[in-house]
Amino acid sequence: MQTITVDIAIVGAGGAGIRAAIEVAKNNPDFTVALISKVYPMRSHTVAAEGGSAAVRQETDSLELHFNDTVSGGDWLCDQDVVEYFVQQCPHEMIQLEQWGCPWSRKPDGSINVRNFGGMKVARTWFAADKTGFHILHTLFQTSLKYPQIRRLDEHFVLDILVDDGRVAGVVVLNMLEGELVQVRAGAVVFATGGAGRVYRYNTNASVVTGEGMGIAYRHGVALRDMEFVQYHPTGLPGSGILITEASRGEGGVLLNKDGYRYLQDYGLGPETPLGQPKPKFMELGPRDKVSQAFWHEWRAGRMEHSPQGDYSLLDIRHLGKEKILERLPMIRELAIEYMGIDPIDAPIPVRPTAHYTMGGIATDQQCESSIKGLFAAGECSSVGMHGANRLGSNSLAEILVFGALAGQGAAMRSKEGVKSNAAALDAQAKDVEKSFTGLLRQKGKEKWSVIRDEMGLAMEDGCGIYRSEELMQKTINKLAELQDRIKKVGIVDSSIVFNTDVLNLIEIGYGLDVAEGMAHSAMQRKESRGAHQRLDESCKARDDENFLKHSLAYYKKGSAPRIEYGPVNITKLPPAKRVYGAEGASQDKQNKEKGNG
Amino acid sequence: MADAKKMLLKILRYDPEHDSAPHFVPYGVPWDDQTSFLDGLQYLKDNVCPDLSFRSSCRMAICGSCGVMINGVPKLACKTFLRHYPDGANVEPLANFPVERDLVVDLTHFLEYIQALKPYVIGNSRQPKDGPNMQTPEEMSRYHQFALCINCGLCYAACPQFGLNPAFYGPGAITLGHRYNLDSRDHGQADRMRNINSENGVWGCTLVGYCSEVCPKHVDPAAALQQCKVAGALDFASSVLHCKKNKEACHVD
């Protein structure tokens, strides 16, 4: 097995991973960085983000308002010290990207333009038409090419981490084209491996978003935090799940049921706002959890359109007019035409809620370091504590920049400590990884990973969807346990070592199953409703701050259900209050203001 | 797709460890009006041949992973639909790149050329504390189209020149370099033009224009290369004029 030694290994080359790599390289010219990814960097899922990235920009806005929106949007499960750091850093990161060449959309005078987004009181979402993630990722990738000390290991799949004496010492990766394992020794490791949306059957995520980064940390004893909080995006295309950006509503698009009625007004988001005059935190500019929950109720009441790909609502942007649609939402139009045969200039787009984002992830401290010294995590794979029970749209692109940079800084500091690892012990660990990988390559059996994947995905939707109940979650838990047995009987057909995605699919789904169990058991144990975790059982329908204003922590237990523990939520400035939008939200704001003045 | 009709796809298979040469294998794929070629390939991998290798990620035509030849034309598998091929189709790896396995090609050259042409802002010392650069929509429109390249490589598979000379920087990489040359925030044109104007740069392009025809994002790399040629020629002209003015410093053979 080849061994290479670098100062820092970064796993994942999406937005968070590349941002971390640049941060290390620009501050430490003598450092070498291995930037490892199972795909070429520009194939990472950051590329598919559409609507924009949040950072306070306007004079009418303030860091405090961004903070308040994020904390209340997360139903008070956010660590407020982390959110405070986040909102402070966002403007710096957006400007930095601008100076690296990101084509942010502009006002006629050449200054930066911002748009409205759900749950945000003031327009503060920086955007590049509706291809913001694409432009951010390509700007970062292209900028990273300036730094010769960033050594890319493209199409290298991470199999495991190396740990010596409680401290991370590197990773073992598979060179997918050569079929050879490589030991990458490093003074610190950053995981920026993305979310786990593909454990759900219908989702907005790229096929690479399978959760093995979370799974690897989890099997090493790091807690997965707040895993029960999985975001359903209100507007995915039926069947494929392809994302139709929230910016469609930010720009003024409306959601209709089959009777042409803007149903959100019946679910705490009204009163109805005039067409073409979107109002922050009202109606279609509500937060994603509430908008998806409203769909669920309308669907249950039989007021949605039917199709073989599932029932759907209608997203109408026709009133924006052709010119604005072409300027602000060109990709949405292209997607609707290509994948639905519908031109949104002429007809509403069929949409339905679709699994989208994991609020939880690898538990880290405020500096993005996990419980294994030197192992950092940033972006969707991580839980630094900022999203709480529901993430606001446009906070995740900002997150990958702010915390990607921070993780890079932290990793550089750890690596500088220069702790020497026991080389013989690392070699032995790497040998074990090789042995288990070879075992998988030769695994025989009648099961198929594709069947396991699909059964897992449907079980997660049934039990851990928009609304949950004890009975449905238990069924899902039982199904996942059954699949844990069956996955050991999956036969590998591919006998080649070159680009063997047969065995890689099996590995991804194996880790995905662990992560799914973390989600389902965390959900089962949280006997309340908060943010994206909504329960139908009688005693669990309300938020219960007395017992559950705390983070869940799922710990891996080989061969059995995870152990669920809880940790404190750091509340500094904004005490828990009722989470309200629409007219009720406006009146709460007014009362707070009067209190503040009085 | 349970009782759906099946379409015949002939896929060029190649396993370097076991096959002496690539060969077509026919497969039946169930389909309906929404089935893309990527869906078809995934169906085969899930149900028929788990050892079929291809690249994919976003399945919405923005990540650039799934370029293949469909009936000899470079296409993204995720946004090409079976309904347009009622008589079936041949699926092959992207032309002009070395084949690694089945539909997976080696893109190393392409990635190296992107890096060689320095697609990043050069010579702008502004810092975040100084605030964003100003850039009007008109200034942005000069380069914006060329910033839409998803690096899928279809233009390389279409380019006869790259087929003949793999050292040619090619449409995608030159377009990206040109994109930064046109950006009002950048001052790196002279630096980039050394490579763009070199033997393996724009002058290798023979103006076939097929690159722009196959580009799935309408980036129009052929236009970028023609603009580069003009810029390169102007550079040359101005250097000649410069030489005439400074005869003592000029060494023209």
Interface residues (C-beta under 8 A of the other chain):
Chain A: V39 Y40 M42 R43 S44 H45 V47 A48 H92 I95 Q96 E98 Q99 W100 G101 P103 W104 R106 P108 D109 G110 S111 I112 K131 F134 H135 H138 Q142 T143 L145 K146 D154 L177 A206 S207 V208 G239 S240 I242 L243 M331 E334 L335 E338 Y339 G341 K448 W449 S450 I492 V493 D494 S495 S496 I497 V498 F499 N500 T501 D502 N505
Chain B: D15 P16 E17 H18 D33 Q34 K45 D46 N47 C49 P50 D51 S53 R55 S56 S57 C58 R59 M60 A61 I62 C63 G64 S65 K79 E100 R101 D102 V104 D106 L107 L111 I114 Q115 K118 P119 Y120 V121 N124 R126 Q127 P128 G131 P132 N133 M134 Q135 T136 P137 E139 M140 Y143 H144 A147 L148 I150 N151 L176 Y180 D183 R185 D186
